[in-house]
Amino acid sequence: MTMSLVVSLLTLVLIAGALLWLRRRVNRALDSEEILAELRDEVNGLLREMNQTTERNVALVEDRITRLSELLRRADKSLQLLQREEEKSAVSREVYDNLRLQARRREAERRIDGPEPDGSADDVPSLKDRVLALHRQGIAADVIAARVDAPQGEVELIISLHG
C-alpha cells in the first residue's frame, strides 16, 4: 500500500508540475505585451517593405518622367523643323506658281504677237530647249541658270514641268 501511495503521490506531483508548466505556457502565449510586441515587429517589417517598394516605384516614375521629357523635347524640335520646312515649301510653291503664271503670260504674248518675221526664232533654240539639253547632260539647276542667264527658279520650273 505504501508503494501505491508513493506512486500516486509521485503521479500527482508530476501532473501538478505539468499543469503549472502548461498554465505558464498558455499565459505567456496569451500575454498581451508579447502579442503586442510581435504585432509591432510585424507591422514595422511591413512598413519597411512598403517604404522600400515606394522608393523603388518613385525612382521608376522619375526615370520615366525624365525619358518622356526628353522625348517631348525631341518632338518639339522636330515640329519646329517641320514648320520651318513647311514655310520654305510654301514660299517655293508661291515662287513656282508665279513663274508658271509668267511663263503662261509670255506664251500667250508670243501667240498673240505671232512668229518673228526674220525667222530668228528657228535658228536660236528656246530657253526651254537649252535648259532641258543642259539638264540631260547632268548639269545642276544653279549652273544651268548661270549659263542661260535665267533665274534659277525659272530653270527649276522648266525642269520640273518638262524634265
Phi and psi in degrees as GROMACS dihedral restraints (atoms count N, CA, C in turn):
[ dihedral_restraints ]
;  ai    aj    ak    al  type     phi  dphi    fc
    3     4     5     6     1   -64.4    20    10
    4     5     6     7     1   -33.0    20    10
    6     7     8     9     1   -69.0    20    10
    7     8     9    10     1   -41.2    20    10
    9    10    11    12     1   -70.1    20    10
   10    11    12    13     1   -29.2    20    10
   12    13    14    15     1   -69.7    20    10
   13    14    15    16     1   -41.2    20    10
   15    16    17    18     1   -65.0    20    10
   16    17    18    19     1   -43.6    20    10
   18    19    20    21     1   -65.1    20    10
   19    20    21    22     1   -40.5    20    10
   21    22    23    24     1   -65.4    20    10
   22    23    24    25     1   -43.9    20    10
   24    25    26    27     1   -63.9    20    10
   25    26    27    28     1   -41.7    20    10
   27    28    29    30     1   -63.1    20    10
   28    29    30    31     1   -42.4    20    10
   30    31    32    33     1   -64.2    20    10
   31    32    33    34     1   -41.3    20    10
   33    34    35    36     1   -64.4    20    10
   34    35    36    37     1   -40.2    20    10
   36    37    38    39     1   -65.6    20    10
   37    38    39    40     1   -42.7    20    10
   39    40    41    42     1   -63.4    20    10
   40    41    42    43     1   -42.9    20    10
   42    43    44    45     1   -64.6    20    10
   43    44    45    46     1   -43.2    20    10
   45    46    47    48     1   -63.5    20    10
   46    47    48    49     1   -41.4    20    10
   48    49    50    51     1   -62.9    20    10
   49    50    51    52     1   -42.5    20    10
   51    52    53    54     1   -64.0    20    10
   52    53    54    55     1   -41.1    20    10
   54    55    56    57     1   -65.4    20    10
   55    56    57    58     1   -41.3    20    10
   57    58    59    60     1   -63.3    20    10
   58    59    60    61     1   -44.4    20    10
   60    61    62    63     1   -61.7    20    10
   61    62    63    64     1   -44.8    20    10
   63    64    65    66     1   -64.5    20    10
   64    65    66    67     1   -41.1    20    10
   66    67    68    69     1   -63.5    20    10
   67    68    69    70     1   -40.4    20    10
   69    70    71    72     1   -63.8    20    10
   70    71    72    73     1   -42.0    20    10
   72    73    74    75     1   -62.2    20    10
   73    74    75    76     1   -45.7    20    10
   75    76    77    78     1   -63.3    20    10
   76    77    78    79     1   -43.6    20    10
   78    79    80    81     1   -63.0    20    10
   79    80    81    82     1   -40.9    20    10
   81    82    83    84     1   -66.2    20    10
   82    83    84    85     1   -40.5    20    10
   84    85    86    87     1   -67.3    20    10
   85    86    87    88     1   -32.3    20    10
   87    88    89    90     1   -96.1    20    10
   88    89    90    91     1     1.8    20    10
   90    91    92    93     1   -64.5    20    10
   91    92    93    94     1   124.7    20    10
   93    94    95    96     1   -65.6    20    10
   94    95    96    97     1   -32.4    20    10
   96    97    98    99     1   -64.5    20    10
   97    98    99   100     1   -45.2    20    10
   99   100   101   102     1   -66.7    20    10
  100   101   102   103     1   -39.7    20    10
  102   103   104   105     1   -64.1    20    10
  103   104   105   106     1   -44.0    20    10
  105   106   107   108     1   -63.4    20    10
  106   107   108   109     1   -39.7    20    10
  108   109   110   111     1   -63.6    20    10
  109   110   111   112     1   -43.2    20    10
  111   112   113   114     1   -63.6    20    10
  112   113   114   115     1   -42.9    20    10
  114   115   116   117     1   -63.5    20    10
  115   116   117   118     1   -41.4    20    10
  117   118   119   120     1   -61.2    20    10
  118   119   120   121     1   -45.0    20    10
  120   121   122   123     1   -59.9    20    10
  121   122   123   124     1   -43.7    20    10
  123   124   125   126     1   -66.2    20    10
  124   125   126   127     1   -43.2    20    10
  126   127   128   129     1   -64.5    20    10
  127   128   129   130     1   -41.9    20    10
  129   130   131   132     1   -62.3    20    10
  130   131   132   133     1   -40.4    20    10
  132   133   134   135     1   -62.0    20    10
  133   134   135   136     1   -43.7    20    10
  135   136   137   138     1   -63.6    20    10
  136   137   138   139     1   -40.9    20    10
  138   139   140   141     1   -63.9    20    10
  139   140   141   142     1   -40.5    20    10
  141   142   143   144     1   -61.4    20    10
  142   143   144   145     1   -45.2    20    10
  144   145   146   147     1   -61.8    20    10
  145   146   147   148     1   -42.3    20    10
  147   148   149   150     1   -65.2    20    10
  148   149   150   151     1   -39.9    20    10
  150   151   152   153     1   -63.7    20    10
  151   152   153   154     1   -42.2    20    10
  153   154   155   156     1   -64.0    20    10
  154   155   156   157     1   -44.2    20    10
  156   157   158   159     1   -63.4    20    10
  157   158   159   160     1   -41.1    20    10
  159   160   161   162     1   -63.7    20    10
  160   161   162   163     1   -44.0    20    10
  162   163   164   165     1   -62.5    20    10
  163   164   165   166     1   -40.9    20    10
  165   166   167   168     1   -64.2    20    10
  166   167   168   169     1   -43.5    20    10
  168   169   170   171     1   -66.2    20    10
  169   170   171   172     1   -38.6    20    10
  171   172   173   174     1   -63.3    20    10
  172   173   174   175     1   -41.6    20    10
  174   175   176   177     1   -62.7    20    10
  175   176   177   178     1   -41.3    20    10
  177   178   179   180     1   -63.7    20    10
  178   179   180   181     1   -43.4    20    10
  180   181   182   183     1   -64.6    20    10
  181   182   183   184     1   -42.3    20    10
  183   184   185   186     1   -63.5    20    10
  184   185   186   187     1   -39.4    20    10
  186   187   188   189     1   -63.3    20    10
  187   188   189   190     1   -42.9    20    10
  189   190   191   192     1   -67.3    20    10
  190   191   192   193     1   -36.5    20    10
  192   193   194   195     1   -63.2    20    10
  193   194   195   196     1   -41.7    20    10
  195   196   197   198     1   -62.1    20    10
  196   197   198   199     1   -45.6    20    10
  198   199   200   201     1   -63.8    20    10
  199   200   201   202     1   -41.6    20    10
  201   202   203   204     1   -64.9    20    10
  202   203   204   205     1   -38.3    20    10
  204   205   206   207     1   -62.0    20    10
  205   206   207   208     1   -41.7    20    10
  207   208   209   210     1   -64.1    20    10
  208   209   210   211     1   -42.8    20    10
  210   211   212   213     1   -63.7    20    10
  211   212   213   214     1   -40.8    20    10
  213   214   215   216     1   -64.2    20    10
  214   215   216   217     1   -39.3    20    10
  216   217   218   219     1   -62.6    20    10
  217   218   219   220     1   -44.1    20    10
  219   220   221   222     1   -64.8    20    10
  220   221   222   223     1   -40.8    20    10
  222   223   224   225     1   -64.2    20    10
  223   224   225   226     1   -41.6    20    10
  225   226   227   228     1   -62.3    20    10
  226   227   228   229     1   -41.7    20    10
  228   229   230   231     1   -62.7    20    10
  229   230   231   232     1   -43.2    20    10
  231   232   233   234     1   -64.8    20    10
  232   233   234   235     1   -39.6    20    10
  234   235   236   237     1   -64.6    20    10
  235   236   237   238     1   -40.2    20    10
  237   238   239   240     1   -63.4    20    10
  238   239   240   241     1   -42.7    20    10
  240   241   242   243     1   -62.7    20    10
  241   242   243   244     1   -42.8    20    10
  243   244   245   246     1   -62.8    20    10
  244   245   246   247     1   -40.1    20    10
  246   247   248   249     1   -64.4    20    10
  247   248   249   250     1   -41.7    20    10
  249   250   251   252     1   -62.9    20    10
  250   251   252   253     1   -42.7    20    10
  252   253   254   255     1   -65.1    20    10
  253   254   255   256     1   -38.1    20    10
  255   256   257   258     1   -64.6    20    10
  256   257   258   259     1   -39.7    20    10
  258   259   260   261     1   -63.7    20    10
  259   260   261   262     1   -43.1    20    10
  261   262   263   264     1   -62.3    20    10
  262   263   264   265     1   -41.6    20    10
  264   265   266   267     1   -63.8    20    10
  265   266   267   268     1   -40.1    20    10
  267   268   269   270     1   -63.8    20    10
  268   269   270   271     1   -41.6    20    10
  270   271   272   273     1   -63.8    20    10
  271   272   273   274     1   -43.6    20    10
  273   274   275   276     1   -61.7    20    10
  274   275   276   277     1   -44.1    20    10
  276   277   278   279     1   -60.9    20    10
  277   278   279   280     1   -40.1    20    10
  279   280   281   282     1   -64.4    20    10
  280   281   282   283     1   -43.0    20    10
  282   283   284   285     1   -62.3    20    10
  283   284   285   286     1   -47.1    20    10
  285   286   287   288     1   -64.1    20    10
  286   287   288   289     1   -38.3    20    10
  288   289   290   291     1   -63.2    20    10
  289   290   291   292     1   -42.2    20    10
  291   292   293   294     1   -63.8    20    10
  292   293   294   295     1   -43.0    20    10
  294   295   296   297     1   -64.1    20    10
  295   296   297   298     1   -41.2    20    10
  297   298   299   300     1   -62.7    20    10
  298   299   300   301     1   -41.8    20    10
  300   301   302   303     1   -63.5    20    10
  301   302   303   304     1   -43.1    20    10
  303   304   305   306     1   -63.5    20    10
  304   305   306   307     1   -41.0    20    10
  306   307   308   309     1   -63.5    20    10
  307   308   309   310     1   -40.5    20    10
  309   310   311   312     1   -65.8    20    10
  310   311   312   313     1   -39.1    20    10
  312   313   314   315     1   -64.1    20    10
  313   314   315   316     1   -44.8    20    10
  315   316   317   318     1   -61.6    20    10
  316   317   318   319     1   -41.8    20    10
  318   319   320   321     1   -64.0    20    10
  319   320   321   322     1   -41.3    20    10
  321   322   323   324     1   -65.1    20    10
  322   323   324   325     1   -40.2    20    10
  324   325   326   327     1   -64.4    20    10
  325   326   327   328     1   -39.4    20    10
  327   328   329   330     1   -63.5    20    10
  328   329   330   331     1   -40.0    20    10
  330   331   332   333     1   -66.7    20    10
  331   332   333   334     1   -38.3    20    10
  333   334   335   336     1   -68.8    20    10
  334   335   336   337     1   -44.3    20    10
  336   337   338   339     1   -70.2    20    10
  337   338   339   340     1   -28.9    20    10
  339   340   341   342     1    84.0    20    10
  340   341   342   343     1   177.7    20    10
  342   343   344   345     1   -69.4    20    10
  343   344   345   346     1   154.7    20    10
  345   346   347   348     1   -74.2    20    10
  346   347   348   349     1   139.6    20    10
  348   349   350   351     1   -68.6    20    10
  349   350   351   352     1   -27.3    20    10
  351   352   353   354     1   -85.7    20    10
  352   353   354   355     1    -2.8    20    10
  354   355   356   357     1    78.4    20    10
  355   356   357   358     1    11.6    20    10
  357   358   359   360     1   -70.1    20    10
  358   359   360   361     1   -21.0    20    10
  360   361   362   363     1   -65.4    20    10
  361   362   363   364     1   -30.4    20    10
  363   364   365   366     1   -78.3    20    10
  364   365   366   367     1   -27.7    20    10
  366   367   368   369     1   -78.0    20    10
  367   368   369   370     1   -36.9    20    10
  369   370   371   372     1  -100.6    20    10
  370   371   372   373     1   127.7    20    10
  372   373   374   375     1   -66.3    20    10
  373   374   375   376     1   149.0    20    10
  375   376   377   378     1   -70.4    20    10
  376   377   378   379     1   166.8    20    10
  378   379   380   381     1   -58.9    20    10
  379   380   381   382     1   -41.1    20    10
  381   382   383   384     1   -60.8    20    10
  382   383   384   385     1   -45.7    20    10
  384   385   386   387     1   -64.3    20    10
  385   386   387   388     1   -42.3    20    10
  387   388   389   390     1   -64.8    20    10
  388   389   390   391     1   -44.2    20    10
  390   391   392   393     1   -62.3    20    10
  391   392   393   394     1   -47.0    20    10
  393   394   395   396     1   -65.9    20    10
  394   395   396   397     1   -36.1    20    10
  396   397   398   399     1   -64.7    20    10
  397   398   399   400     1   -44.4    20    10
  399   400   401   402     1   -67.0    20    10
  400   401   402   403     1   -37.3    20    10
  402   403   404   405     1   -64.4    20    10
  403   404   405   406     1   -40.2    20    10
  405   406   407   408     1   -64.1    20    10
  406   407   408   409     1   -24.3    20    10
  408   409   410   411     1   -80.9    20    10
  409   410   411   412     1    -3.9    20    10
  411   412   413   414     1    89.3    20    10
  412   413   414   415     1    17.7    20    10
  414   415   416   417     1   -85.1    20    10
  415   416   417   418     1   141.1    20    10
  417   418   419   420     1   -69.4    20    10
  418   419   420   421     1   155.6    20    10
  420   421   422   423     1   -62.3    20    10
  421   422   423   424     1   -38.0    20    10
  423   424   425   426     1   -68.1    20    10
  424   425   426   427     1   -34.4    20    10
  426   427   428   429     1   -70.8    20    10
  427   428   429   430     1   -41.1    20    10
  429   430   431   432     1   -60.9    20    10
  430   431   432   433     1   -43.4    20    10
  432   433   434   435     1   -59.1    20    10
  433   434   435   436     1   -40.9    20    10
  435   436   437   438     1   -67.4    20    10
  436   437   438   439     1   -39.3    20    10
  438   439   440   441     1   -69.5    20    10
  439   440   441   442     1   -40.4    20    10
  441   442   443   444     1   -94.2    20    10
  442   443   444   445     1     1.9    20    10
  444   445   446   447     1    55.9    20    10
  445   446   447   448     1    55.8    20    10
  447   448   449   450     1  -136.4    20    10
  448   449   450   451     1   156.3    20    10
  450   451   452   453     1   -61.9    20    10
  451   452   453   454     1   145.3    20    10
  453   454   455   456     1   -62.3    20    10
  454   455   456   457     1   -38.0    20    10
  456   457   458   459     1   -60.7    20    10
  457   458   459   460     1   -39.5    20    10
  459   460   461   462     1   -67.4    20    10
  460   461   462   463     1   -41.0    20    10
  462   463   464   465     1   -61.7    20    10
  463   464   465   466     1   -45.9    20    10
  465   466   467   468     1   -63.4    20    10
  466   467   468   469     1   -36.8    20    10
  468   469   470   471     1   -63.1    20    10
  469   470   471   472     1   -46.1    20    10
  471   472   473   474     1   -60.7    20    10
  472   473   474   475     1   -42.4    20    10
  474   475   476   477     1   -65.2    20    10
  475   476   477   478     1   -41.4    20    10
  477   478   479   480     1   -71.6    20    10
  478   479   480   481     1   -32.1    20    10
  480   481   482   483     1   -79.7    20    10
  481   482   483   484     1   -36.0    20    10
  483   484   485   486     1  -119.9    20    10
  484   485   486   487     1   -15.1    20    10
